[in-house]
């Protein structure tokens, strides 16, 4: 539905708040979902929030939401080698923004690549939970045009 914004989070993001809080912060995924909902509510958008630990479920969710206004996606570690998810997002017809809570460039070398980023309208790294809010704000004009 063209009033729904897909907020899709990947593996290990369901435990935000108690997952390495020094890296990922203390906000829970529910806090983030509320923050994004608050950001877009004034535009009549409703957030459809999904979190999956398995790549196949991520792919299915992307396929099932072609009629969303757009998407915010934190793929977690699937950014590194989630080729199936990449194929799904390559066919996604709506604008979407990739978000990562942490600044992966300041972390282990194996995190320094996203195979998804070149498909996104934009990417946000390292701003913590507020990155999701900024992604929602950035998506508004792109999805409405
Ligand atoms: C993450 C960064 C990834 O490297 C990591 O695997 C995650 C979280 C982030 O939001 O900072 O699961 O996507």
Backbone and ligand atoms as CSV (ligand in chain L), in Angstrom:
chain,resi,resn,atom,element,x,y,z
A,1,UNK,N,N,0.839,-1.197,0.000
A,1,UNK,CA,C,0.000,0.000,0.000
A,1,UNK,C,C,0.879,1.255,0.000
A,2,UNK,N,N,0.518,2.244,-0.801
A,2,UNK,CA,C,1.391,3.416,-0.944
A,2,UNK,C,C,1.347,4.389,0.238
A,3,UNK,N,N,0.914,3.900,1.360
A,3,UNK,CA,C,1.014,4.701,2.587
A,3,UNK,C,C,1.858,3.967,3.620
A,4,UNK,N,N,2.435,2.850,3.233
A,4,UNK,CA,C,3.204,2.057,4.192
A,4,UNK,C,C,4.699,2.160,3.907
A,5,UNK,N,N,5.460,2.389,4.954
A,5,UNK,CA,C,6.915,2.424,4.847
A,5,UNK,C,C,7.460,1.140,5.466
A,6,UNK,N,N,8.243,0.412,4.691
A,6,UNK,CA,C,8.824,-0.840,5.199
A,6,UNK,C,C,10.112,-0.530,5.977
A,7,UNK,N,N,10.145,-0.962,7.217
A,7,UNK,CA,C,11.342,-0.834,8.055
A,7,UNK,C,C,11.850,-2.251,8.301
A,8,UNK,N,N,12.928,-2.601,7.623
A,8,UNK,CA,C,13.385,-3.996,7.611
A,8,UNK,C,C,14.755,-4.115,8.270
A,9,UNK,N,N,14.815,-4.919,9.308
A,9,UNK,CA,C,16.068,-5.137,10.029
A,9,UNK,C,C,16.474,-6.599,9.963
A,10,UNK,N,N,17.771,-6.815,9.796
A,10,UNK,CA,C,18.286,-8.159,9.581
A,10,UNK,C,C,18.793,-8.845,10.839
A,11,UNK,N,N,19.647,-9.841,10.642
A,11,UNK,CA,C,20.095,-10.722,11.716
A,11,UNK,C,C,20.669,-9.982,12.919
A,12,UNK,N,N,20.262,-10.433,14.092
A,12,UNK,CA,C,20.792,-9.963,15.379
A,12,UNK,C,C,20.354,-8.553,15.770
A,13,UNK,N,N,19.461,-7.966,15.000
A,13,UNK,CA,C,19.005,-6.619,15.339
A,13,UNK,C,C,17.749,-6.649,16.215
A,14,UNK,N,N,17.163,-7.818,16.361
A,14,UNK,CA,C,16.014,-7.956,17.259
A,14,UNK,C,C,16.409,-7.842,18.726
A,15,UNK,N,N,17.696,-7.971,19.003
A,15,UNK,CA,C,18.146,-7.906,20.401
A,15,UNK,C,C,18.837,-6.582,20.707
A,16,UNK,N,N,18.570,-5.583,19.879
A,16,UNK,CA,C,19.137,-4.254,20.173
A,16,UNK,C,C,18.711,-3.823,21.565
A,17,UNK,N,N,19.579,-3.087,22.221
A,17,UNK,CA,C,19.324,-2.697,23.606
A,17,UNK,C,C,20.151,-3.553,24.551
A,18,UNK,N,N,20.266,-4.858,24.186
A,18,UNK,CA,C,21.129,-5.734,24.994
A,18,UNK,C,C,22.186,-6.392,24.121
A,19,UNK,N,N,22.374,-5.859,22.910
A,19,UNK,CA,C,23.443,-6.357,22.042
A,19,UNK,C,C,24.575,-5.323,22.031
A,20,UNK,N,N,25.705,-5.685,22.566
A,20,UNK,CA,C,26.892,-4.815,22.567
A,20,UNK,C,C,26.504,-3.327,22.594
A,21,UNK,N,N,25.902,-2.876,23.702
A,21,UNK,CA,C,25.383,-1.492,23.748
A,21,UNK,C,C,26.440,-0.424,23.523
A,22,UNK,N,N,27.707,-0.762,23.823
A,22,UNK,CA,C,28.770,0.218,23.568
A,22,UNK,C,C,28.927,0.474,22.073
A,23,UNK,N,N,28.526,-0.472,21.249
A,23,UNK,CA,C,28.624,-0.311,19.786
A,23,UNK,C,C,27.283,0.123,19.194
A,24,UNK,N,N,26.208,-0.538,19.642
A,24,UNK,CA,C,24.910,-0.341,18.981
A,24,UNK,C,C,23.942,0.555,19.751
A,25,UNK,N,N,24.338,0.981,20.948
A,25,UNK,CA,C,23.481,1.862,21.716
A,25,UNK,C,C,22.502,1.091,22.592
A,26,UNK,N,N,21.713,1.836,23.349
A,26,UNK,CA,C,20.798,1.215,24.314
A,26,UNK,C,C,19.347,1.212,23.830
A,27,UNK,N,N,19.068,1.861,22.715
A,27,UNK,CA,C,17.700,1.842,22.189
A,27,UNK,C,C,17.348,0.433,21.719
A,28,UNK,N,N,16.118,0.048,21.976
A,28,UNK,CA,C,15.635,-1.240,21.474
A,28,UNK,C,C,15.083,-1.038,20.062
A,29,UNK,N,N,14.827,-2.167,19.396
A,29,UNK,CA,C,14.233,-2.063,18.062
A,29,UNK,C,C,12.851,-1.411,18.147
A,30,UNK,N,N,12.127,-1.704,19.225
A,30,UNK,CA,C,10.806,-1.068,19.415
A,30,UNK,C,C,10.957,0.452,19.519
A,31,UNK,N,N,11.998,0.916,20.219
A,31,UNK,CA,C,12.243,2.370,20.312
A,31,UNK,C,C,12.473,2.950,18.914
A,32,UNK,N,N,13.267,2.239,18.111
A,32,UNK,CA,C,13.594,2.724,16.765
A,32,UNK,C,C,12.346,2.747,15.887
A,33,UNK,N,N,11.542,1.699,16.003
A,33,UNK,CA,C,10.306,1.641,15.211
A,33,UNK,C,C,9.385,2.810,15.565
A,34,UNK,N,N,9.319,3.121,16.859
A,34,UNK,CA,C,8.483,4.238,17.300
A,34,UNK,C,C,9.019,5.566,16.753
A,35,UNK,N,N,10.334,5.694,16.783
A,35,UNK,CA,C,10.984,6.920,16.299
A,35,UNK,C,C,10.676,7.145,14.811
A,36,UNK,N,N,10.756,6.072,14.030
A,36,UNK,CA,C,10.481,6.187,12.599
A,36,UNK,C,C,8.994,6.473,12.377
A,37,UNK,N,N,8.146,5.815,13.157
A,37,UNK,CA,C,6.697,6.067,13.041
A,37,UNK,C,C,6.390,7.528,13.316
A,38,UNK,N,N,7.002,8.071,14.375
A,38,UNK,CA,C,6.768,9.474,14.731
A,38,UNK,C,C,7.208,10.403,13.595
A,39,UNK,N,N,8.305,10.046,12.949
A,39,UNK,CA,C,8.858,10.899,11.894
A,39,UNK,C,C,7.922,10.997,10.685
A,40,UNK,N,N,7.243,9.909,10.360
A,40,UNK,CA,C,6.456,9.889,9.121
A,40,UNK,C,C,4.943,10.015,9.340
A,41,UNK,N,N,4.528,9.972,10.604
A,41,UNK,CA,C,3.079,9.978,10.885
A,41,UNK,C,C,2.390,11.200,10.293
A,42,UNK,N,N,3.067,12.355,10.367
A,42,UNK,CA,C,2.468,13.588,9.864
A,42,UNK,C,C,2.222,13.567,8.367
A,43,UNK,N,N,2.867,12.638,7.669
A,43,UNK,CA,C,2.685,12.512,6.216
A,43,UNK,C,C,1.667,11.423,5.873
A,44,UNK,N,N,1.046,10.895,6.894
A,44,UNK,CA,C,0.035,9.864,6.659
A,44,UNK,C,C,0.628,8.497,6.378
A,45,UNK,N,N,1.916,8.341,6.638
A,45,UNK,CA,C,2.545,7.039,6.409
A,45,UNK,C,C,2.480,6.194,7.670
A,46,UNK,N,N,2.325,4.907,7.453
A,46,UNK,CA,C,2.313,3.941,8.549
A,46,UNK,C,C,3.554,3.057,8.379
A,47,UNK,N,N,4.213,2.736,9.474
A,47,UNK,CA,C,5.424,1.910,9.393
A,47,UNK,C,C,5.060,0.427,9.535
A,48,UNK,N,N,5.571,-0.362,8.587
A,48,UNK,CA,C,5.464,-1.814,8.687
A,48,UNK,C,C,6.850,-2.313,9.078
A,49,UNK,N,N,7.004,-2.733,10.319
A,49,UNK,CA,C,8.332,-3.100,10.833
A,49,UNK,C,C,8.494,-4.618,10.843
A,50,UNK,N,N,9.601,-5.071,10.253
A,50,UNK,CA,C,9.914,-6.503,10.222
A,50,UNK,C,C,11.370,-6.705,10.595
A,51,UNK,N,N,11.635,-7.753,11.363
A,51,UNK,CA,C,13.018,-8.122,11.666
A,51,UNK,C,C,13.155,-9.619,11.467
A,52,UNK,N,N,14.195,-10.016,10.733
A,52,UNK,CA,C,14.415,-11.445,10.485
A,52,UNK,C,C,15.877,-11.796,10.719
A,53,UNK,N,N,16.083,-12.977,11.280
A,53,UNK,CA,C,17.455,-13.459,11.454
A,53,UNK,C,C,17.915,-14.284,10.261
A,54,UNK,N,N,17.005,-14.623,9.367
A,54,UNK,CA,C,17.359,-15.469,8.214
A,54,UNK,C,C,17.243,-14.675,6.917
A,55,UNK,N,N,18.179,-14.904,6.012
A,55,UNK,CA,C,18.186,-14.165,4.749
A,55,UNK,C,C,16.940,-14.451,3.914
A,56,UNK,N,N,16.491,-15.721,3.912
A,56,UNK,CA,C,15.316,-16.067,3.105
A,56,UNK,C,C,14.088,-15.267,3.510
A,57,UNK,N,N,13.935,-15.068,4.807
A,57,UNK,CA,C,12.782,-14.286,5.280
A,57,UNK,C,C,12.931,-12.808,4.900
A,58,UNK,N,N,14.160,-12.334,4.903
A,58,UNK,CA,C,14.407,-10.947,4.466
A,58,UNK,C,C,13.976,-10.797,3.003
A,59,UNK,N,N,14.380,-11.757,2.185
A,59,UNK,CA,C,14.063,-11.728,0.755
A,59,UNK,C,C,12.552,-11.747,0.550
A,60,UNK,N,N,11.871,-12.637,1.264
A,60,UNK,CA,C,10.419,-12.748,1.132
A,60,UNK,C,C,9.741,-11.442,1.526
A,61,UNK,N,N,10.220,-10.813,2.570
A,61,UNK,CA,C,9.622,-9.541,3.005
A,61,UNK,C,C,9.819,-8.459,1.959
A,62,UNK,N,N,10.989,-8.397,1.356
A,62,UNK,CA,C,11.211,-7.422,0.275
A,62,UNK,C,C,10.215,-7.694,-0.862
A,63,UNK,N,N,10.096,-8.943,-1.257
A,63,UNK,CA,C,9.193,-9.300,-2.360
A,63,UNK,C,C,7.736,-8.978,-2.039
A,64,UNK,N,N,7.384,-9.076,-0.780
A,64,UNK,CA,C,5.987,-8.868,-0.372
A,64,UNK,C,C,5.626,-7.390,-0.190
A,65,UNK,N,N,6.609,-6.490,-0.338
A,65,UNK,CA,C,6.327,-5.072,-0.072
A,65,UNK,C,C,6.693,-4.163,-1.236
A,66,UNK,N,N,6.472,-4.647,-2.445
A,66,UNK,CA,C,6.708,-3.806,-3.626
A,66,UNK,C,C,5.779,-2.593,-3.650
A,67,UNK,N,N,4.666,-2.699,-2.933
A,67,UNK,CA,C,3.702,-1.600,-2.966
A,67,UNK,C,C,3.845,-0.654,-1.774
A,68,UNK,N,N,4.955,-0.754,-1.049
A,68,UNK,CA,C,5.228,0.222,0.012
A,68,UNK,C,C,5.698,1.524,-0.633
A,69,UNK,N,N,5.688,2.613,0.129
A,69,UNK,CA,C,6.216,3.870,-0.422
A,69,UNK,C,C,7.716,3.776,-0.624
A,70,UNK,N,N,8.352,2.991,0.208
A,70,UNK,CA,C,9.793,2.817,0.147
A,70,UNK,C,C,10.220,2.022,1.371
A,71,UNK,N,N,11.534,1.881,1.534
A,71,UNK,CA,C,12.012,1.040,2.629
A,71,UNK,C,C,13.268,1.613,3.267
A,72,UNK,N,N,13.404,1.322,4.553
A,72,UNK,CA,C,14.649,1.544,5.283
A,72,UNK,C,C,15.145,0.158,5.650
A,73,UNK,N,N,16.389,-0.142,5.281
A,73,UNK,CA,C,16.900,-1.498,5.478
A,73,UNK,C,C,18.228,-1.457,6.232
A,74,UNK,N,N,18.258,-2.111,7.391
A,74,UNK,CA,C,19.536,-2.417,8.018
A,74,UNK,C,C,19.744,-3.917,7.848
A,75,UNK,N,N,20.618,-4.304,6.924
A,75,UNK,CA,C,20.785,-5.720,6.623
A,75,UNK,C,C,21.694,-6.444,7.598
A,76,UNK,N,N,22.245,-5.720,8.596
A,76,UNK,CA,C,23.204,-6.361,9.507
A,76,UNK,C,C,24.356,-6.934,8.705
A,77,UNK,N,N,24.816,-8.100,9.115
A,77,UNK,CA,C,25.982,-8.707,8.463
A,77,UNK,C,C,25.696,-9.152,7.031
A,78,UNK,N,N,24.424,-9.157,6.619
A,78,UNK,CA,C,24.122,-9.520,5.221
A,78,UNK,C,C,24.669,-8.478,4.251
A,79,UNK,N,N,25.066,-7.322,4.787
A,79,UNK,CA,C,25.696,-6.322,3.916
A,79,UNK,C,C,26.972,-6.872,3.288
A,80,UNK,N,N,27.582,-7.847,3.952
A,80,UNK,CA,C,28.901,-8.326,3.521
A,80,UNK,C,C,28.793,-9.383,2.419
A,81,UNK,N,N,27.804,-10.269,2.544
A,81,UNK,CA,C,27.750,-11.391,1.594
A,81,UNK,C,C,26.320,-11.891,1.353
A,82,UNK,N,N,25.336,-11.033,1.522
A,82,UNK,CA,C,23.945,-11.460,1.320
A,82,UNK,C,C,23.544,-11.330,-0.144
A,83,UNK,N,N,24.074,-12.203,-0.972
A,83,UNK,CA,C,23.853,-12.053,-2.420
A,83,UNK,C,C,22.399,-12.264,-2.810
A,84,UNK,N,N,21.717,-13.172,-2.117
A,84,UNK,CA,C,20.290,-13.378,-2.404
A,84,UNK,C,C,19.479,-12.135,-2.058
A,85,UNK,N,N,19.802,-11.528,-0.930
A,85,UNK,CA,C,19.117,-10.285,-0.546
A,85,UNK,C,C,19.446,-9.191,-1.551
A,86,UNK,N,N,20.680,-9.196,-2.035
A,86,UNK,CA,C,21.058,-8.190,-3.040
A,86,UNK,C,C,20.194,-8.334,-4.295
A,87,UNK,N,N,20.013,-9.558,-4.743
A,87,UNK,CA,C,19.170,-9.772,-5.927
A,87,UNK,C,C,17.742,-9.288,-5.677
A,88,UNK,N,N,17.239,-9.545,-4.479
A,88,UNK,CA,C,15.868,-9.102,-4.155
A,88,UNK,C,C,15.781,-7.581,-4.175
A,89,UNK,N,N,16.767,-6.922,-3.611
A,89,UNK,CA,C,16.730,-5.453,-3.562
A,89,UNK,C,C,16.982,-4.840,-4.939
A,90,UNK,N,N,17.717,-5.554,-5.794
A,90,UNK,CA,C,17.947,-5.053,-7.158
A,90,UNK,C,C,16.625,-4.961,-7.919
A,91,UNK,N,N,15.680,-5.799,-7.551
A,91,UNK,CA,C,14.377,-5.802,-8.221
A,91,UNK,C,C,13.334,-4.997,-7.446
A,92,UNK,N,N,13.739,-4.389,-6.340
A,92,UNK,CA,C,12.769,-3.647,-5.534
A,92,UNK,C,C,12.422,-2.346,-6.255
A,93,UNK,N,N,11.151,-2.112,-6.540
A,93,UNK,CA,C,10.781,-0.986,-7.403
A,93,UNK,C,C,10.681,0.361,-6.705
A,94,UNK,N,N,10.835,0.399,-5.398
A,94,UNK,CA,C,10.647,1.630,-4.645
A,94,UNK,C,C,11.979,2.123,-4.084
A,95,UNK,N,N,12.096,3.422,-3.757
A,95,UNK,CA,C,13.343,3.907,-3.152
A,95,UNK,C,C,13.577,3.287,-1.779
A,96,UNK,N,N,14.838,3.032,-1.479
A,96,UNK,CA,C,15.152,2.502,-0.147
A,96,UNK,C,C,16.515,3.019,0.302
A,97,UNK,N,N,16.672,3.071,1.606
A,97,UNK,CA,C,17.895,3.611,2.208
A,97,UNK,C,C,18.501,2.558,3.136
A,98,UNK,N,N,19.807,2.368,3.000
A,98,UNK,CA,C,20.526,1.416,3.861
A,98,UNK,C,C,21.036,2.156,5.099
A,99,UNK,N,N,20.771,1.587,6.258
A,99,UNK,CA,C,21.192,2.206,7.521
A,99,UNK,C,C,22.016,1.211,8.337
A,100,UNK,N,N,23.088,1.701,8.925
A,100,UNK,CA,C,23.850,0.924,9.917
A,100,UNK,C,C,24.056,1.796,11.142
A,101,UNK,N,N,23.808,1.223,12.291
A,101,UNK,CA,C,23.969,1.974,13.542
A,101,UNK,C,C,25.420,2.369,13.774
A,102,UNK,N,N,26.313,1.427,13.535
A,102,UNK,CA,C,27.722,1.663,13.847
A,102,UNK,C,C,28.467,2.162,12.611
A,103,UNK,N,N,29.596,2.775,12.886
A,103,UNK,CA,C,30.475,3.199,11.798
A,103,UNK,C,C,31.373,2.017,11.439
A,104,UNK,N,N,30.954,1.269,10.449
A,104,UNK,CA,C,31.668,0.029,10.135
A,104,UNK,C,C,33.120,0.285,9.712
A,105,UNK,N,N,33.399,1.495,9.238
A,105,UNK,CA,C,34.775,1.817,8.809
A,105,UNK,C,C,35.727,1.885,9.988
A,106,UNK,N,N,35.178,2.095,11.168
A,106,UNK,CA,C,36.013,2.174,12.371
A,106,UNK,C,C,36.103,0.817,13.067
A,107,UNK,N,N,35.614,-0.226,12.397
A,107,UNK,CA,C,35.567,-1.549,13.022
A,107,UNK,C,C,36.422,-2.555,12.229
A,108,UNK,N,N,36.169,-3.842,12.435
A,108,UNK,CA,C,36.978,-4.871,11.786
A,108,UNK,C,C,36.921,-4.728,10.256
A,109,UNK,N,N,38.005,-5.128,9.630
A,109,UNK,CA,C,38.115,-4.961,8.182
A,109,UNK,C,C,37.018,-5.713,7.406
A,110,UNK,N,N,36.587,-6.874,7.935
A,110,UNK,CA,C,35.589,-7.644,7.183
A,110,UNK,C,C,34.255,-6.912,7.065
A,111,UNK,N,N,34.077,-5.862,7.858
A,111,UNK,CA,C,32.823,-5.083,7.783
A,111,UNK,C,C,32.923,-3.900,6.824
A,112,UNK,N,N,34.044,-3.759,6.166
A,112,UNK,CA,C,34.273,-2.526,5.410
A,112,UNK,C,C,33.640,-2.514,4.023
A,113,UNK,N,N,32.790,-3.485,3.740
A,113,UNK,CA,C,32.176,-3.498,2.413
A,113,UNK,C,C,30.689,-3.766,2.513
A,114,UNK,N,N,29.903,-3.034,1.728
A,114,UNK,CA,C,28.493,-3.378,1.580
A,114,UNK,C,C,28.254,-3.724,0.114
A,115,UNK,N,N,27.778,-4.938,-0.115
A,115,UNK,CA,C,27.441,-5.317,-1.496
A,115,UNK,C,C,26.070,-4.758,-1.890
A,116,UNK,N,N,25.379,-4.130,-0.940
A,116,UNK,CA,C,24.026,-3.625,-1.190
A,116,UNK,C,C,24.001,-2.130,-1.475
A,117,UNK,N,N,24.963,-1.425,-0.930
A,117,UNK,CA,C,24.916,0.039,-0.913
A,117,UNK,C,C,24.754,0.685,-2.273
A,118,UNK,N,N,25.336,0.088,-3.308
A,118,UNK,CA,C,25.257,0.711,-4.636
A,118,UNK,C,C,23.832,0.676,-5.200
A,119,UNK,N,N,22.971,-0.159,-4.612
A,119,UNK,CA,C,21.580,-0.242,-5.080
A,119,UNK,C,C,20.669,0.753,-4.348
A,120,UNK,N,N,21.144,1.256,-3.222
A,120,UNK,CA,C,20.297,2.098,-2.366
A,120,UNK,C,C,20.244,3.529,-2.886
A,121,UNK,N,N,19.177,4.249,-2.490
A,121,UNK,CA,C,19.117,5.688,-2.791
A,121,UNK,C,C,20.166,6.433,-1.986
A,122,UNK,N,N,20.496,5.909,-0.815
A,122,UNK,CA,C,21.510,6.519,0.035
A,122,UNK,C,C,21.858,5.569,1.155
A,123,UNK,N,N,22.963,5.844,1.834
A,123,UNK,CA,C,23.388,4.996,2.952
A,123,UNK,C,C,23.760,5.871,4.147
A,124,UNK,N,N,23.474,5.374,5.343
A,124,UNK,CA,C,23.809,6.088,6.575
A,124,UNK,C,C,24.548,5.115,7.487
A,125,UNK,N,N,25.736,5.499,7.895
A,125,UNK,CA,C,26.542,4.670,8.797
A,125,UNK,C,C,26.883,5.466,10.051
A,126,UNK,N,N,26.834,4.806,11.195
A,126,UNK,CA,C,27.537,5.307,12.362
A,126,UNK,C,C,26.859,6.398,13.165
A,127,UNK,N,N,25.607,6.689,12.900
A,127,UNK,CA,C,24.927,7.750,13.658
A,127,UNK,C,C,24.025,7.190,14.751
A,128,UNK,N,N,24.071,5.878,14.949
A,128,UNK,CA,C,23.208,5.264,15.955
A,128,UNK,C,C,21.749,5.293,15.521
A,129,UNK,N,N,20.852,5.220,16.503
A,129,UNK,CA,C,19.416,5.104,16.209
A,129,UNK,C,C,18.884,6.278,15.404
A,130,UNK,N,N,19.469,7.445,15.604
A,130,UNK,CA,C,18.965,8.615,14.878
A,130,UNK,C,C,19.136,8.450,13.360
A,131,UNK,N,N,20.046,7.576,12.968
A,131,UNK,CA,C,20.237,7.306,11.535
A,131,UNK,C,C,18.950,6.832,10.869
A,132,UNK,N,N,18.154,6.073,11.604
A,132,UNK,CA,C,16.878,5.600,11.051
A,132,UNK,C,C,15.921,6.776,10.846
A,133,UNK,N,N,15.917,7.680,11.811
A,133,UNK,CA,C,15.032,8.841,11.706
A,133,UNK,C,C,15.433,9.701,10.502
A,134,UNK,N,N,16.742,9.869,10.339
A,134,UNK,CA,C,17.225,10.663,9.211
A,134,UNK,C,C,16.907,9.972,7.881
A,135,UNK,N,N,16.988,8.663,7.881
A,135,UNK,CA,C,16.642,7.912,6.662
A,135,UNK,C,C,15.173,8.132,6.305
A,136,UNK,N,N,14.312,8.096,7.313
A,136,UNK,CA,C,12.878,8.310,7.066
A,136,UNK,C,C,12.654,9.700,6.492
A,137,UNK,N,N,13.354,10.688,7.051
A,137,UNK,CA,C,13.199,12.065,6.578
A,137,UNK,C,C,13.667,12.182,5.123
A,138,UNK,N,N,14.765,11.503,4.822
A,138,UNK,CA,C,15.308,11.559,3.460
A,138,UNK,C,C,14.423,10.826,2.447
A,139,UNK,N,N,13.722,9.837,2.946
A,139,UNK,CA,C,12.881,9.028,2.051
A,139,UNK,C,C,11.602,9.773,1.642
A,140,UNK,N,N,11.136,10.657,2.517
A,140,UNK,CA,C,9.852,11.319,2.268
A,140,UNK,C,C,9.791,11.973,0.880
A,141,UNK,N,N,10.697,12.878,0.530
A,141,UNK,CA,C,10.576,13.509,-0.793
A,141,UNK,C,C,10.850,12.533,-1.933
A,142,UNK,N,N,11.723,11.551,-1.698
A,142,UNK,CA,C,12.042,10.609,-2.767
A,142,UNK,C,C,10.845,9.713,-3.087
A,143,UNK,N,N,10.147,9.308,-2.061
A,143,UNK,CA,C,9.026,8.385,-2.265
A,143,UNK,C,C,7.791,9.110,-2.766
A,144,UNK,N,N,7.688,10.403,-2.451
A,144,UNK,CA,C,6.477,11.132,-2.854
A,144,UNK,C,C,6.591,11.712,-4.257
A,145,UNK,N,N,7.827,11.761,-4.790
A,145,UNK,CA,C,7.992,12.367,-6.134
A,145,UNK,C,C,7.635,11.362,-7.223
L,1,LIG,C1,C,25.285,-3.295,11.646
L,1,LIG,C2,C,26.755,-3.435,11.271
L,1,LIG,C3,C,27.070,-4.846,10.792
L,1,LIG,O1,O,28.457,-4.969,10.508
L,1,LIG,C4,C,26.717,-5.869,11.869
L,1,LIG,O2,O,26.914,-7.175,11.368
L,1,LIG,C5,C,25.329,-5.699,12.370
L,1,LIG,C6,C,24.882,-4.341,12.676
L,1,LIG,C7,C,24.988,-1.906,12.245
L,1,LIG,O3,O,23.823,-1.540,12.285
L,1,LIG,O4,O,25.906,-1.209,12.663
L,1,LIG,O5,O,24.601,-6.650,12.604
L,1,LIG,O6,O,24.479,-3.453,10.501
